[in-house]
């Protein structure tokens, strides 16, 4: 993500709009800005595979977690 976003933004993966909105507002207030990264089921094959960049956090995401749960990964 550093290559894509540089040192200005921190990339965030989250399945919760409520969590994202709170984090984004807090980040803007403190000038610690975040960028919401795409987290769609279309990425499922990469997330659920043994891809080294995603396999460590894959249980945090997508429909395997109930909709009323919040999760986030930086």
C-alpha positions as semicolon CSV with decimal commas, in nm:
position;residue;x (nm);y (nm);z (nm)
1;X;0,000;0,000;0,000
2;X;0,289;0,237;0,057
3;X;0,361;0,233;-0,317
4;X;-0,001;0,307;-0,403
5;X;-0,077;0,563;-0,131
6;X;0,264;0,699;-0,040
7;X;0,312;0,840;0,307
8;X;0,007;1,068;0,298
9;X;-0,267;0,810;0,358
10;X;-0,296;0,486;0,549
11;X;-0,485;0,216;0,360
12;X;-0,779;0,058;0,543
13;X;-0,975;-0,258;0,471
14;X;-1,306;-0,273;0,653
15;X;-1,646;-0,427;0,597
16;X;-1,821;-0,174;0,821
17;X;-1,947;0,159;0,689
18;X;-2,007;0,278;1,045
19;X;-1,652;0,200;1,149
20;X;-1,513;0,357;0,832
21;X;-1,710;0,679;0,880
22;X;-1,589;0,721;1,237
23;X;-1,229;0,646;1,148
24;X;-1,235;0,876;0,847
25;X;-1,381;1,166;1,046
26;X;-1,130;1,120;1,328
27;X;-0,844;1,099;1,080
28;X;-0,946;1,420;0,906
29;X;-0,978;1,599;1,239
30;X;-0,629;1,490;1,348
31;X;-0,478;1,511;0,999
32;X;-0,405;1,138;1,007
33;X;-0,577;1,051;0,682
34;X;-0,704;0,710;0,571
35;X;-0,802;0,569;0,234
36;X;-1,062;0,294;0,213
37;X;-0,935;0,010;-0,001
38;X;-1,174;-0,208;-0,205
39;X;-1,295;-0,518;-0,030
40;X;-1,527;-0,704;-0,263
41;X;-1,611;-1,071;-0,299
42;X;-1,441;-1,055;-0,640
43;X;-1,113;-1,052;-0,446
44;X;-1,220;-1,367;-0,259
45;X;-0,995;-1,609;-0,449
46;X;-0,690;-1,400;-0,358
47;X;-0,799;-1,342;0,002
48;X;-0,891;-1,704;0,071
49;X;-0,579;-1,843;-0,100
50;X;-0,235;-1,872;0,052
51;X;-0,131;-1,533;-0,088
52;X;0,131;-1,413;0,161
53;X;0,003;-1,055;0,174
54;X;-0,356;-1,142;0,253
55;X;-0,369;-1,485;0,416
56;X;-0,279;-1,350;0,760
57;X;-0,583;-1,123;0,775
58;X;-0,831;-1,307;0,553
59;X;-1,045;-1,424;0,844
60;X;-1,113;-1,058;0,923
61;X;-1,304;-0,996;0,602
62;X;-1,595;-1,072;0,377
63;X;-1,916;-1,267;0,433
64;X;-1,765;-1,517;0,674
65;X;-1,826;-1,258;0,946
66;X;-2,181;-1,169;1,048
67;X;-2,302;-0,835;0,915
68;X;-2,338;-0,688;1,264
69;X;-1,967;-0,741;1,333
70;X;-1,708;-0,472;1,276
71;X;-1,359;-0,541;1,159
72;X;-1,075;-0,337;1,025
73;X;-0,721;-0,401;0,908
74;X;-0,448;-0,150;0,828
